Amino acid sequence: GAGVSQSPSNKVTEKGKDVELRCDPISGHTALYWYRQSLGQGLEFLIYFQGNSAPDKSGLPSDRFSAERTGGSVSTLTIQRTQQEDSAVYLCASSLGLLSSYEQYFGPGTRLTVT
Amino acid sequence: DAKTTQPPSMDCAEGRAANLPCNHSTISGNEYVYWYRQIHSQGPQYIIHGLKNNETNEMASLIITEDRKSSTLILPHATLRDTAVYYCIVSLNAGGTSYGKLTFGQGTILTVHP
């Protein structure tokens, strides 16, 4: 079946602009995660959603970052007033639930470049 | 979550077994060991996980020491396509504020050569 998809695959934006990144999880997966990977760095957790529960936003680096998940499916990560340090690959993952034993399936990522 | 330590890089000849070590000396009793890998320009891929017992699946085997302070991921017959960054992660399976969140370190760059 289809895996996790993300769009766009690449995004170049000017400093100060807002961007929206989209994630389509695997159908039936109730948990959805956002991570980011900066050049030469490991993956950094940003936020997760589980069903109708309040999302865990503890990893968001600043209040310029926000995310929503509509209808328990598609999620959008929004970065307002982008800065150069926001340049990274943003990865989305989904799983059957929040238990870590549920394998997280990752999408191909969106490469964001802020000029 | 407990911190893990992995060698930054390893080499392996194609067809031979690749043994990737991971130290997690501060692991607690209810934390699992997970392995993911990331092939260049792709998202991470789950490999295997375990708590106390050794585990095997179609991709790899996971050997966890009796004291659970270290583990080894074994790729029995490495191929060129196994060249990737391998991440050892320790995480709670349920409960607490960290479950479900994977904390990735720097991992081990495994290079499989002909």
Interface residues (C-beta under 8 A of the other chain):
Chain A: V4 A31 Y33 Y35 G42 L43 E44 F45 Y48 Q50 D56 S58 G59 L91 A93 S95 L98 L99 S100 S101 E103 Q104 Y105 F106 G107 P108 G109
Chain B: Y32 Y34 Y36 Q42 G43 P44 Q45 Y46 H49 Y87 S91 L92 N93 A94 T97 Y99 G100 K101 L102 T103 F104 G105 Q106 G107
